[in-house]
């Protein structure tokens, strides 16, 4: 309900009434065109959900335990952030971590689906896919416990303290050793990067997305879920995912231009064939033969 309310409250001011009204006429064909991209994203999410069940066992076989390395790099940075955060800010970050994050991921899909140029929509879907796919590989290769797990005497699980029911939700999608990199960070930064690129179409969304993305990123540390190292890795993952999405889109655009060029060449050949002088008529040949005989 909270995410739905946020979407409804910001749809008209950000997207505009005209675009939303026209979207009803275009949503089906646009979704059909993007079906291959959406299918790959859905498959990636399915693999993630299955892998979460067996991932920890696989990680302990093939993975590298890096918790000590991370702690050696940043020490008590996360406990310090917690100590500097007043209760109202912790409450804000708790709500942002759960609701703001979901809103941040869903809204651009709706917004980009409403514009004529569907490139931003496709890039968003592809960038999400790379985030989840690369993140999954990192979770299998790197074993890392979050601050609240490694330093229970210094770091409080503030999300669960302020909202105990959230532990049920997060346990369905998170594992204690899956903190490097922070997908909350990478996906939030991905949305902000793409919002910057589409600032001409949606100037208000740029401001909103940056505020929410920064809030989500800081919430991961203040709530004791991620290290600052996880956040930095998440930012790198965001940049990589967007660049890979650019390459996929460039390839798609190149193939589309190639198909158009082939069709244009076919049309030019047809026009050339029509303009080429025809073969002499049979009557003309008979007249020439008669003249030669005479």
C-alpha positions in Angstrom: 0.0 0.0 0.0 2.8 2.4 0.8 4.6 1.9 -2.5 1.3 2.1 -4.4 0.5 5.4 -2.7 3.9 6.8 -3.6 3.5 5.8 -7.2 0.0 7.4 -7.4 1.1 10.5 -5.7 4.1 11.1 -8.0 2.8 9.8 -11.3 0.9 12.9 -12.5 3.4 15.5 -11.2 6.4 13.6 -12.7 5.0 11.8 -15.8 2.2 14.1 -16.7 -1.5 13.5 -17.2 -1.3 13.5 -21.0 1.4 10.8 -21.1 -0.4 8.6 -18.6 -3.6 9.0 -20.7 -1.9 8.0 -23.9 -0.1 5.1 -22.2 -3.3 3.1 -22.1 -3.2 3.0 -26.0 0.5 2.0 -26.2 1.2 -0.2 -23.2 0.5 -3.5 -24.8 2.6 -3.1 -28.0 5.4 -1.6 -26.1 5.5 -4.4 -23.6 5.4 -6.9 -26.5 8.4 -5.2 -28.0 10.3 -5.4 -24.7 9.2 -9.0 -24.0 12.6 -10.5 -24.7 14.3 -8.1 -22.2 11.6 -8.6 -19.6 11.8 -12.4 -20.1 15.6 -12.4 -19.4 15.1 -10.2 -16.3 12.4 -12.6 -15.0 14.6 -15.6 -15.6 17.5 -13.9 -13.8 15.2 -13.2 -10.8 14.0 -16.8 -10.8 17.6 -18.1 -10.8 18.3 -15.7 -7.9 15.4 -17.1 -5.9 16.5 -20.7 -6.5 20.2 -20.0 -5.8 19.4 -18.3 -2.5 18.5 -21.7 -1.1 21.7 -23.4 -2.0 24.0 -20.4 -2.4 25.5 -20.4 1.1 26.6 -24.0 0.8 28.1 -23.4 -2.6 29.8 -20.2 -1.3 31.6 -22.1 1.5 32.9 -24.6 -1.1 34.1 -22.1 -3.8 34.0 -18.7 -2.2 36.5 -16.4 -0.5 35.8 -15.2 3.0 36.5 -11.4 3.0 34.7 -10.2 6.1 38.0 -9.8 8.0 39.5 -7.8 5.1 36.6 -5.5 4.9 36.7 -4.9 8.7 40.4 -4.3 8.5 39.8 -1.6 5.8 37.1 0.5 7.5 37.0 -0.6 11.2 34.2 0.9 13.2 32.9 3.3 10.5 29.4 1.8 10.6 29.1 1.9 14.4 30.1 5.5 14.3 27.4 6.3 11.7 24.9 4.6 13.9 26.0 6.6 17.0 25.5 9.9 15.0 22.0 9.1 13.8 19.1 10.4 15.8 16.0 8.2 16.2 13.9 10.2 13.7 16.6 9.6 11.1 16.8 5.9 11.8 13.0 5.7 11.3 13.3 7.6 8.0 16.1 5.2 6.8 14.1 2.2 7.9 11.1 3.2 5.8 13.4 4.2 2.9 15.3 0.9 3.0 12.0 -1.1 2.5 9.5 1.1 0.8 11.6 3.8 -0.9 13.8 1.2 -2.5 10.9 -0.7 -4.1 9.4 2.6 -5.2 12.7 3.6 -6.7 12.9 0.5 -8.8 9.3 0.4 -10.0 8.6 4.1 -10.9 11.1 4.4 -13.8 9.6 1.4 -15.5 6.3 3.1 -15.5 7.7 6.5 -16.5 9.9 5.2 -19.3 7.1 3.0 -20.6 5.0 6.2 -21.1 7.4 8.0 -23.5 7.6 7.4 -27.2 11.4 6.5 -27.2 11.5 3.1 -25.5 15.3 3.0 -25.3 15.4 4.2 -21.6 12.9 1.5 -20.7 14.9 -1.2 -22.4 18.2 0.0 -20.8 16.6 0.1 -17.4 15.4 -3.5 -17.7 18.8 -4.7 -19.1 20.7 -2.8 -16.4 18.5 -4.4 -13.7 19.3 -7.8 -15.2 23.1 -7.2 -15.1 22.9 -5.9 -11.5 21.1 -9.1 -10.3 23.3 -11.4 -12.4 26.6 -10.0 -11.5 25.5 -9.6 -7.9 24.6 -13.2 -7.7 28.0 -14.3 -9.0 29.6 -12.0 -6.4 27.5 -13.6 -3.6 28.7 -17.0 -4.6 32.3 -16.0 -4.9 32.6 -13.8 -1.8 31.6 -14.6 1.7 31.0 -11.5 3.8 29.0 -11.0 7.0 27.5 -7.6 7.5 28.4 -5.3 10.4 25.3 -6.3 12.5 26.5 -10.0 12.3 30.2 -9.4 12.8 29.9 -6.7 15.5 26.7 -7.5 17.5 28.1 -5.6 20.5 28.8 -2.5 18.5 26.2 -2.5 15.8 22.5 -2.7 16.5 20.1 -4.2 13.9 18.1 -1.0 13.9 15.8 -2.1 11.1 14.5 -5.0 13.2 14.4 -2.9 16.3 12.2 -0.2 14.8 10.2 -2.6 12.6 10.4 -6.2 13.8 8.1 -7.5 11.1 10.6 -6.5 8.5 12.8 -9.4 9.5 10.3 -11.8 8.0 10.4 -10.0 4.7 14.2 -9.5 4.5 14.8 -13.2 5.5 13.0 -14.2 2.3 15.4 -12.3 0.0 18.6 -11.9 2.0 21.2 -14.2 3.4 23.7 -13.1 6.2 26.7 -13.7 3.9 25.3 -11.9 0.9 26.4 -8.3 1.6 29.2 -7.7 -1.0 28.3 -5.8 -3.1 25.2 -4.0 -1.8 22.4 -4.5 -4.4 20.4 -1.8 -2.7 23.2 0.5 -3.5 23.8 -0.7 -7.1 20.2 -0.7 -8.2 19.5 2.7 -6.6 22.6 4.2 -8.2 21.5 2.6 -11.5 18.2 4.4 -11.3 19.8 7.7 -10.5 22.3 7.4 -13.5 19.5 6.7 -15.9 17.4 9.5 -14.4 20.2 11.9 -15.2 20.3 10.7 -18.8 16.5 11.3 -19.1 16.5 14.6 -17.3 15.1 16.4 -20.4 12.0 14.2 -20.4 11.6 14.0 -16.6 13.5 16.8 -14.8 11.5 16.3 -11.6 12.3 12.6 -11.5 16.0 13.3 -11.5 15.7 15.3 -8.3 13.4 12.7 -6.7 15.5 9.7 -7.7 18.8 11.2 -6.4 17.3 12.0 -3.0 15.7 8.6 -2.6 18.8 6.8 -4.0 21.2 8.6 -1.6 18.8 7.9 1.3 18.7 4.2 0.4 22.5 4.0 0.1 23.0 5.6 3.5 20.3 3.5 5.1 22.2 0.3 4.3 25.0 1.5 6.6 23.1 3.3 9.3 20.9 0.3 9.8 24.0 -1.9 10.1 23.3 -4.1 7.1 26.2 -3.2 4.9 29.8 -2.0 5.1 31.0 1.1 3.3 33.0 -1.2 1.2 29.8 -3.0 0.1 28.5 0.4 -0.9 31.5 1.3 -3.0 31.3 -2.0 -4.7 27.6 -1.4 -5.3 28.4 1.9 -7.0 31.0 0.3 -9.2 28.4 -2.4 -10.1 25.9 0.2 -11.0 28.3 1.9 -13.5 29.3 -1.4 -15.0 25.7 -2.5 -15.4 24.6 0.7 -17.1 27.6 0.5 -19.5 26.8 -3.1 -20.3 23.2 -2.0 -20.9 24.5 0.6 -23.3 26.3 -2.0 -25.3 23.3 -4.3 -25.5 21.2 -1.3 -26.7 23.8 -0.2 -29.2 23.9 -3.7 -30.6 20.1 -3.8 -30.8 20.1 -0.4 -32.5 22.8 -1.5 -35.0 20.9 -4.7 -35.9 17.8 -2.6 -36.4 19.6 -0.2 -38.7 21.1 -3.1 -40.6 17.7 -4.5 -41.2 16.5 -1.1 -42.4 19.5 -0.8 -44.7 18.8 -4.2 -46.2 15.2 -3.3 -46.9 16.4 0.0 -48.4 18.9 -1.9 -50.7 16.1 -4.2 -51.8 13.9 -1.3 -52.7 16.6 0.4 -54.6 17.3 -2.8 -56.6 13.7 -3.1 -57.4 13.5 0.4 -58.6 16.6 -0.1 -60.7 15.1 -3.2 -62.3 12.0 -1.3 -63.2 14.0 1.6 -64.7 16.3 -0.7 -66.8 15.5 -0.7 -70.6 13.4 -3.6 -71.6 14.2 -6.4 -74.1 13.4 -5.6 -77.8 9.9 -6.6 -78.8 9.5 -9.6 -81.1 8.0 -7.3 -83.8 11.2 -5.3 -83.9 13.3 -8.4 -84.5 11.1 -9.4 -87.4 11.5 -6.0 -89.1 15.2 -6.2 -88.7 15.4 -9.7 -90.2 13.2 -8.6 -93.1 15.5 -5.6 -93.9 18.6 -7.7 -93.7 17.1 -10.2 -96.2 16.2 -7.6 -98.7 
